[in-house]
Amino acid sequence: MKLLLDENLSRRTVPFLQEAFPESTQIALLGMENANDFTIWHYAITIL
């Protein structure tokens, strides 16, 4: 399972989560902090 964290959650948590959930990431780390909900949802279902 991969997790896609919201931009409101600290990106500092990602390395800890990646131990249990490899390839997890956070919106800001993807450069999508200004993306709308639809764009993020589309990314999540197609890439993750």
PQR file with spaces between the fields and no chain letter, atoms N, CA, C, O and H, PARSE charges and radii, in Angstrom:
ATOM       1  N    MET     1       0.838   -1.162    0.000 -0.4000 1.5000
ATOM       2  CA   MET     1       0.000    0.000    0.000 -0.0000 2.0000
ATOM       3  C    MET     1       0.892    1.236    0.000  0.5500 1.7000
ATOM       4  O    MET     1       1.922    1.273    0.672 -0.5500 1.4000
ATOM       5  N    LYS     2       0.482    2.244   -0.761 -0.4000 1.5000
ATOM       6  CA   LYS     2       1.166    3.536   -0.809 -0.0000 2.0000
ATOM       7  C    LYS     2       0.240    4.578   -0.201  0.5500 1.7000
ATOM       8  O    LYS     2      -0.980    4.504   -0.345 -0.5500 1.4000
ATOM       9  H    LYS     2      -0.355    2.214   -1.307  0.4000 1.0000
ATOM      10  N    LEU     3       0.830    5.540    0.474 -0.4000 1.5000
ATOM      11  CA   LEU     3       0.053    6.625    1.051 -0.0000 2.0000
ATOM      12  C    LEU     3       0.405    7.929    0.353  0.5500 1.7000
ATOM      13  O    LEU     3       1.562    8.175    0.014 -0.5500 1.4000
ATOM      14  H    LEU     3       1.822    5.600    0.592  0.4000 1.0000
ATOM      15  N    LEU     4      -0.607    8.759    0.144 -0.4000 1.5000
ATOM      16  CA   LEU     4      -0.411   10.099   -0.389 -0.0000 2.0000
ATOM      17  C    LEU     4      -0.910   11.053    0.679  0.5500 1.7000
ATOM      18  O    LEU     4      -2.114   11.186    0.897 -0.5500 1.4000
ATOM      19  H    LEU     4      -1.547    8.559    0.419  0.4000 1.0000
ATOM      20  N    LEU     5       0.033   11.719    1.346 -0.4000 1.5000
ATOM      21  CA   LEU     5      -0.321   12.597    2.452 -0.0000 2.0000
ATOM      22  C    LEU     5      -0.727   13.980    1.966  0.5500 1.7000
ATOM      23  O    LEU     5      -0.150   14.517    1.021 -0.5500 1.4000
ATOM      24  H    LEU     5       1.011   11.611    1.169  0.4000 1.0000
ATOM      25  N    ASP     6      -1.706   14.533    2.614 -0.4000 1.5000
ATOM      26  CA   ASP     6      -2.175   15.880    2.334 -0.0000 2.0000
ATOM      27  C    ASP     6      -1.069   16.881    2.657  0.5500 1.7000
ATOM      28  O    ASP     6      -0.172   16.594    3.449 -0.5500 1.4000
ATOM      29  H    ASP     6      -2.175   14.096    3.382  0.4000 1.0000
ATOM      30  N    GLU     7      -1.141   18.039    2.045 -0.4000 1.5000
ATOM      31  CA   GLU     7      -0.121   19.068    2.281 -0.0000 2.0000
ATOM      32  C    GLU     7      -0.155   19.600    3.710  0.5500 1.7000
ATOM      33  O    GLU     7       0.818   20.203    4.162 -0.5500 1.4000
ATOM      34  H    GLU     7      -1.869   18.273    1.402  0.4000 1.0000
ATOM      35  N    ASN     8      -1.250   19.391    4.423 -0.4000 1.5000
ATOM      36  CA   ASN     8      -1.351   19.852    5.807 -0.0000 2.0000
ATOM      37  C    ASN     8      -0.591   18.956    6.781  0.5500 1.7000
ATOM      38  O    ASN     8      -0.347   19.338    7.926 -0.5500 1.4000
ATOM      39  H    ASN     8      -2.041   18.902    4.055  0.4000 1.0000
ATOM      40  N    LEU     9      -0.224   17.780    6.328 -0.4000 1.5000
ATOM      41  CA   LEU     9       0.576   16.879    7.162 -0.0000 2.0000
ATOM      42  C    LEU     9       2.050   17.112    6.851  0.5500 1.7000
ATOM      43  O    LEU     9       2.431   17.255    5.689 -0.5500 1.4000
ATOM      44  H    LEU     9      -0.422   17.469    5.398  0.4000 1.0000
ATOM      45  N    SER    10       2.846   17.149    7.859 -0.4000 1.5000
ATOM      46  CA   SER    10       4.259   17.468    7.705 -0.0000 2.0000
ATOM      47  C    SER    10       4.972   16.483    6.787  0.5500 1.7000
ATOM      48  O    SER    10       4.788   15.270    6.886 -0.5500 1.4000
ATOM      49  H    SER    10       2.535   17.033    8.803  0.4000 1.0000
ATOM      50  N    ARG    11       5.786   17.030    5.897 -0.4000 1.5000
ATOM      51  CA   ARG    11       6.581   16.169    5.010 -0.0000 2.0000
ATOM      52  C    ARG    11       7.659   15.421    5.784  0.5500 1.7000
ATOM      53  O    ARG    11       8.242   14.462    5.277 -0.5500 1.4000
ATOM      54  H    ARG    11       5.936   18.016    5.817  0.4000 1.0000
ATOM      55  N    ARG    12       7.924   15.861    7.015 -0.4000 1.5000
ATOM      56  CA   ARG    12       8.916   15.168    7.847 -0.0000 2.0000
ATOM      57  C    ARG    12       8.437   13.790    8.298  0.5500 1.7000
ATOM      58  O    ARG    12       9.246   12.978    8.747 -0.5500 1.4000
ATOM      59  H    ARG    12       7.450   16.639    7.427  0.4000 1.0000
ATOM      60  N    THR    13       7.150   13.514    8.189 -0.4000 1.5000
ATOM      61  CA   THR    13       6.629   12.194    8.574 -0.0000 2.0000
ATOM      62  C    THR    13       6.820   11.145    7.483  0.5500 1.7000
ATOM      63  O    THR    13       6.765    9.945    7.751 -0.5500 1.4000
ATOM      64  H    THR    13       6.492   14.173    7.825  0.4000 1.0000
ATOM      65  N    VAL    14       7.044   11.602    6.256 -0.4000 1.5000
ATOM      66  CA   VAL    14       7.147   10.678    5.123 -0.0000 2.0000
ATOM      67  C    VAL    14       8.224    9.613    5.315  0.5500 1.7000
ATOM      68  O    VAL    14       7.924    8.436    5.119 -0.5500 1.4000
ATOM      69  H    VAL    14       7.088   12.577    6.038  0.4000 1.0000
ATOM      70  N    PRO    15       9.458    9.951    5.687 -0.5600 1.5000
ATOM      71  CA   PRO    15      10.476    8.898    5.842  0.2800 2.0000
ATOM      72  C    PRO    15      10.077    7.823    6.861  0.5500 1.7000
ATOM      73  O    PRO    15      10.404    6.650    6.682 -0.5500 1.4000
ATOM      74  N    PHE    16       9.387    8.211    7.907 -0.4000 1.5000
ATOM      75  CA   PHE    16       8.964    7.236    8.911 -0.0000 2.0000
ATOM      76  C    PHE    16       7.872    6.319    8.358  0.5500 1.7000
ATOM      77  O    PHE    16       7.859    5.118    8.629 -0.5500 1.4000
ATOM      78  H    PHE    16       9.122    9.164    8.052  0.4000 1.0000
ATOM      79  N    LEU    17       6.968    6.894    7.590 -0.4000 1.5000
ATOM      80  CA   LEU    17       5.897    6.098    6.994 -0.0000 2.0000
ATOM      81  C    LEU    17       6.413    5.189    5.884  0.5500 1.7000
ATOM      82  O    LEU    17       5.857    4.115    5.650 -0.5500 1.4000
ATOM      83  H    LEU    17       6.978    7.870    7.370  0.4000 1.0000
ATOM      84  N    GLN    18       7.463    5.612    5.207 -0.4000 1.5000
ATOM      85  CA   GLN    18       8.000    4.816    4.111 -0.0000 2.0000
ATOM      86  C    GLN    18       8.595    3.496    4.585  0.5500 1.7000
ATOM      87  O    GLN    18       8.737    2.562    3.795 -0.5500 1.4000
ATOM      88  H    GLN    18       7.914    6.484    5.398  0.4000 1.0000
ATOM      89  N    GLU    19       8.938    3.412    5.842 -0.4000 1.5000
ATOM      90  CA   GLU    19       9.426    2.141    6.373 -0.0000 2.0000
ATOM      91  C    GLU    19       8.338    1.081    6.297  0.5500 1.7000
ATOM      92  O    GLU    19       8.614   -0.070    5.959 -0.5500 1.4000
ATOM      93  H    GLU    19       8.822    4.170    6.483  0.4000 1.0000
ATOM      94  N    ALA    20       7.115    1.459    6.605 -0.4000 1.5000
ATOM      95  CA   ALA    20       5.987    0.528    6.571 -0.0000 2.0000
ATOM      96  C    ALA    20       5.247    0.561    5.237  0.5500 1.7000
ATOM      97  O    ALA    20       4.675   -0.441    4.808 -0.5500 1.4000
ATOM      98  H    ALA    20       6.891    2.394    6.880  0.4000 1.0000
ATOM      99  N    PHE    21       5.263    1.719    4.589 -0.4000 1.5000
ATOM     100  CA   PHE    21       4.536    1.908    3.335 -0.0000 2.0000
ATOM     101  C    PHE    21       5.470    2.491    2.272  0.5500 1.7000
ATOM     102  O    PHE    21       5.426    3.692    2.004 -0.5500 1.4000
ATOM     103  H    PHE    21       5.727    2.533    4.937  0.4000 1.0000
ATOM     104  N    PRO    22       6.316    1.647    1.665 -0.5600 1.5000
ATOM     105  CA   PRO    22       7.268    2.135    0.660  0.2800 2.0000
ATOM     106  C    PRO    22       6.557    2.895   -0.464  0.5500 1.7000
ATOM     107  O    PRO    22       5.414    2.592   -0.805 -0.5500 1.4000
ATOM     108  N    GLU    23       7.234    3.864   -1.021 -0.4000 1.5000
ATOM     109  CA   GLU    23       6.758    4.699   -2.118 -0.0000 2.0000
ATOM     110  C    GLU    23       5.675    5.690   -1.706  0.5500 1.7000
ATOM     111  O    GLU    23       5.067    6.325   -2.568 -0.5500 1.4000
ATOM     112  H    GLU    23       8.162    4.110   -0.744  0.4000 1.0000
ATOM     113  N    SER    24       5.426    5.833   -0.424 -0.4000 1.5000
ATOM     114  CA   SER    24       4.486    6.850    0.045 -0.0000 2.0000
ATOM     115  C    SER    24       5.130    8.214   -0.106  0.5500 1.7000
ATOM     116  O    SER    24       6.354    8.340   -0.082 -0.5500 1.4000
ATOM     117  H    SER    24       5.920    5.317    0.276  0.4000 1.0000
ATOM     118  N    THR    25       4.303    9.231   -0.262 -0.4000 1.5000
ATOM     119  CA   THR    25       4.823   10.579   -0.441 -0.0000 2.0000
ATOM     120  C    THR    25       3.814   11.599    0.068  0.5500 1.7000
ATOM     121  O    THR    25       2.777   11.244    0.629 -0.5500 1.4000
ATOM     122  H    THR    25       3.308    9.129   -0.282  0.4000 1.0000
ATOM     123  N    GLN    26       4.132   12.858   -0.135 -0.4000 1.5000
ATOM     124  CA   GLN    26       3.299   13.947    0.342 -0.0000 2.0000
ATOM     125  C    GLN    26       3.118   14.946   -0.796  0.5500 1.7000
ATOM     126  O    GLN    26       4.016   15.114   -1.622 -0.5500 1.4000
ATOM     127  H    GLN    26       4.974   13.147   -0.590  0.4000 1.0000
ATOM     128  N    ILE    27       1.985   15.597   -0.846 -0.4000 1.5000
ATOM     129  CA   ILE    27       1.635   16.500   -1.942 -0.0000 2.0000
ATOM     130  C    ILE    27       2.721   17.545   -2.216  0.5500 1.7000
ATOM     131  O    ILE    27       3.085   17.754   -3.374 -0.5500 1.4000
ATOM     132  H    ILE    27       1.256   15.460   -0.175  0.4000 1.0000
ATOM     133  N    ALA    28       3.236   18.194   -1.194 -0.4000 1.5000
ATOM     134  CA   ALA    28       4.252   19.240   -1.396 -0.0000 2.0000
ATOM     135  C    ALA    28       5.539   18.663   -1.975  0.5500 1.7000
ATOM     136  O    ALA    28       6.221   19.339   -2.745 -0.5500 1.4000
ATOM     137  H    ALA    28       2.939   18.025   -0.254  0.4000 1.0000
ATOM     138  N    LEU    29       5.881   17.439   -1.625 -0.4000 1.5000
ATOM     139  CA   LEU    29       7.085   16.816   -2.169 -0.0000 2.0000
ATOM     140  C    LEU    29       6.949   16.537   -3.666  0.5500 1.7000
ATOM     141  O    LEU    29       7.944   16.384   -4.374 -0.5500 1.4000
ATOM     142  H    LEU    29       5.327   16.890   -0.999  0.4000 1.0000
ATOM     143  N    LEU    30       5.719   16.476   -4.127 -0.4000 1.5000
ATOM     144  CA   LEU    30       5.454   16.259   -5.547 -0.0000 2.0000
ATOM     145  C    LEU    30       5.307   17.571   -6.312  0.5500 1.7000
ATOM     146  O    LEU    30       5.131   17.571   -7.530 -0.5500 1.4000
ATOM     147  H    LEU    30       4.910   16.601   -3.551  0.4000 1.0000
ATOM     148  N    GLY    31       5.380   18.688   -5.589 -0.4000 1.5000
ATOM     149  CA   GLY    31       5.206   19.986   -6.224 -0.0000 2.0000
ATOM     150  C    GLY    31       3.759   20.289   -6.569  0.5500 1.7000
ATOM     151  O    GLY    31       3.481   21.081   -7.470 -0.5500 1.4000
ATOM     152  H    GLY    31       5.523   18.687   -4.599  0.4000 1.0000
ATOM     153  N    MET    32       2.842   19.660   -5.857 -0.4000 1.5000
ATOM     154  CA   MET    32       1.415   19.824   -6.148 -0.0000 2.0000
ATOM     155  C    MET    32       0.684   20.611   -5.062  0.5500 1.7000
ATOM     156  O    MET    32      -0.531   20.478   -4.918 -0.5500 1.4000
ATOM     157  H    MET    32       3.067   19.016   -5.125  0.4000 1.0000
ATOM     158  N    GLU    33       1.405   21.424   -4.303 -0.4000 1.5000
ATOM     159  CA   GLU    33       0.769   22.110   -3.180 -0.0000 2.0000
ATOM     160  C    GLU    33      -0.321   23.086   -3.593  0.5500 1.7000
ATOM     161  O    GLU    33      -1.162   23.433   -2.763 -0.5500 1.4000
ATOM     162  H    GLU    33       2.393   21.532   -4.420  0.4000 1.0000
ATOM     163  N    ASN    34      -0.342   23.537   -4.822 -0.4000 1.5000
ATOM     164  CA   ASN    34      -1.393   24.451   -5.291 -0.0000 2.0000
ATOM     165  C    ASN    34      -2.416   23.753   -6.190  0.5500 1.7000
ATOM     166  O    ASN    34      -3.279   24.406   -6.776 -0.5500 1.4000
ATOM     167  H    ASN    34       0.341   23.255   -5.495  0.4000 1.0000
ATOM     168  N    ALA    35      -2.318   22.443   -6.294 -0.4000 1.5000
ATOM     169  CA   ALA    35      -3.241   21.690   -7.145 -0.0000 2.0000
ATOM     170  C    ALA    35      -4.620   21.610   -6.498  0.5500 1.7000
ATOM     171  O    ALA    35      -4.750   21.598   -5.274 -0.5500 1.4000
ATOM     172  H    ALA    35      -1.617   21.913   -5.818  0.4000 1.0000
ATOM     173  N    ASN    36      -5.641   21.556   -7.340 -0.4000 1.5000
ATOM     174  CA   ASN    36      -6.990   21.417   -6.799 -0.0000 2.0000
ATOM     175  C    ASN    36      -7.266   19.954   -6.443  0.5500 1.7000
ATOM     176  O    ASN    36      -6.497   19.064   -6.806 -0.5500 1.4000
ATOM     177  H    ASN    36      -5.536   21.565   -8.335  0.4000 1.0000
ATOM     178  N    ASP    37      -8.352   19.718   -5.741 -0.4000 1.5000
ATOM     179  CA   ASP    37      -8.672   18.375   -5.263 -0.0000 2.0000
ATOM     180  C    ASP    37      -8.817   17.370   -6.393  0.5500 1.7000
ATOM     181  O    ASP    37      -8.378   16.228   -6.257 -0.5500 1.4000
ATOM     182  H    ASP    37      -8.977   20.440   -5.445  0.4000 1.0000
ATOM     183  N    PHE    38      -9.424   17.767   -7.507 -0.4000 1.5000
ATOM     184  CA   PHE    38      -9.600   16.851   -8.627 -0.0000 2.0000
ATOM     185  C    PHE    38      -8.257   16.397   -9.181  0.5500 1.7000
ATOM     186  O    PHE    38      -8.076   15.216   -9.477 -0.5500 1.4000
ATOM     187  H    PHE    38      -9.780   18.695   -7.618  0.4000 1.0000
ATOM     188  N    THR    39      -7.320   17.319   -9.325 -0.4000 1.5000
ATOM     189  CA   THR    39      -5.995   16.982   -9.848 -0.0000 2.0000
ATOM     190  C    THR    39      -5.287   15.999   -8.927  0.5500 1.7000
ATOM     191  O    THR    39      -4.665   15.042   -9.388 -0.5500 1.4000
ATOM     192  H    THR    39      -7.467   18.279   -9.086  0.4000 1.0000
ATOM     193  N    ILE    40      -5.383   16.236   -7.642 -0.4000 1.5000
ATOM     194  CA   ILE    40      -4.753   15.342   -6.673 -0.0000 2.0000
ATOM     195  C    ILE    40      -5.424   13.978   -6.696  0.5500 1.7000
ATOM     196  O    ILE    40      -4.746   12.951   -6.667 -0.5500 1.4000
ATOM     197  H    ILE    40      -5.888   17.014   -7.267  0.4000 1.0000
ATOM     198  N    TRP    41      -6.740   13.960   -6.746 -0.4000 1.5000
ATOM     199  CA   TRP    41      -7.473   12.704   -6.819 -0.0000 2.0000
ATOM     200  C    TRP    41      -7.084   11.926   -8.073  0.5500 1.7000
ATOM     201  O    TRP    41      -6.853   10.718   -8.007 -0.5500 1.4000
ATOM     202  H    TRP    41      -7.291   14.794   -6.769  0.4000 1.0000
ATOM     203  N    HIS    42      -7.011   12.612   -9.213 -0.4000 1.5000
ATOM     204  CA   HIS    42      -6.626   11.964  -10.473 -0.0000 2.0000
ATOM     205  C    HIS    42      -5.216   11.388  -10.361  0.5500 1.7000
ATOM     206  O    HIS    42      -4.977   10.258  -10.788 -0.5500 1.4000
ATOM     207  H    HIS    42      -7.199   13.592   -9.266  0.4000 1.0000
ATOM     208  N    TYR    43      -4.298   12.135   -9.803 -0.4000 1.5000
ATOM     209  CA   TYR    43      -2.927   11.641   -9.594 -0.0000 2.0000
ATOM     210  C    TYR    43      -2.953   10.370   -8.741  0.5500 1.7000
ATOM     211  O    TYR    43      -2.296    9.381   -9.066 -0.5500 1.4000
ATOM     212  H    TYR    43      -4.492   13.053   -9.456  0.4000 1.0000
ATOM     213  N    ALA    44      -3.706   10.407   -7.668 -0.4000 1.5000
ATOM     214  CA   ALA    44      -3.746    9.273   -6.742 -0.0000 2.0000
ATOM     215  C    ALA    44      -4.270    8.008   -7.397  0.5500 1.7000
ATOM     216  O    ALA    44      -3.735    6.927   -7.152 -0.5500 1.4000
ATOM     217  H    ALA    44      -4.240   11.210   -7.405  0.4000 1.0000
ATOM     218  N    ILE    45      -5.292    8.112   -8.212 -0.4000 1.5000
ATOM     219  CA   ILE    45      -5.848    6.891   -8.803 -0.0000 2.0000
ATOM     220  C    ILE    45      -5.072    6.395  -10.010  0.5500 1.7000
ATOM     221  O    ILE    45      -5.144    5.212  -10.342 -0.5500 1.4000
ATOM     222  H    ILE    45      -5.727    8.990   -8.411  0.4000 1.0000
ATOM     223  N    THR    46      -4.325    7.282  -10.678 -0.4000 1.5000
ATOM     224  CA   THR    46      -3.585    6.842  -11.854 -0.0000 2.0000
ATOM     225  C    THR    46      -2.133    6.478  -11.555  0.5500 1.7000
ATOM     226  O    THR    46      -1.605    5.537  -12.148 -0.5500 1.4000
ATOM     227  H    THR    46      -4.267    8.243  -10.407  0.4000 1.0000
ATOM     228  N    ILE    47      -1.491    7.187  -10.668 -0.4000 1.5000
ATOM     229  CA   ILE    47      -0.075    6.963  -10.400 -0.0000 2.0000
ATOM     230  C    ILE    47       0.128    6.039   -9.202  0.5500 1.7000
ATOM     231  O    ILE    47       0.962    5.135   -9.234 -0.5500 1.4000
ATOM     232  H    ILE    47      -1.920    7.951  -10.186  0.4000 1.0000
ATOM     233  N    LEU    48      -0.637    6.277   -8.162 -0.4000 1.5000
ATOM     234  CA   LEU    48      -0.463    5.457   -6.957 -0.0000 2.0000
ATOM     235  C    LEU    48      -1.288    4.217   -7.115  0.5500 1.7000
ATOM     236  O    LEU    48      -1.304    3.368   -6.223 -0.5500 1.4000
ATOM     237  H    LEU    48      -1.314    7.012   -8.136  0.4000 1.0000
